């Protein structure tokens, strides 16, 4: 399984680190332990990141993903844009 660091994952999705952690805490994205000396660091499966990115839609800055219960949830992130 190919994984990315938190910085790589945030860059891949075009979001801030805080938003990445929010996605994980809300169950929209899975994180796993690293391997070897970096096993305390959290890693993010590339397949999960791709799935989340593909499901992105609607308003800019909104990502959609299936929740563990099968419902569809959206999470707004501000990125570098501001709502007027």
Secondary structure as GFF3:
##gff-version 3
##sequence-region A 1 84
A	DSSP	beta_strand	3	4	.	.	.	ID=ss1
A	DSSP	alpha_helix	6	13	.	.	.	ID=ss2
A	DSSP	alpha_helix	17	25	.	.	.	ID=ss3
A	DSSP	beta_strand	32	33	.	.	.	ID=ss4
A	DSSP	three_ten_helix	36	38	.	.	.	ID=ss5
A	DSSP	beta_strand	42	45	.	.	.	ID=ss6
A	DSSP	alpha_helix	46	54	.	.	.	ID=ss7
A	DSSP	beta_strand	62	66	.	.	.	ID=ss8
A	DSSP	beta_strand	72	76	.	.	.	ID=ss9
###
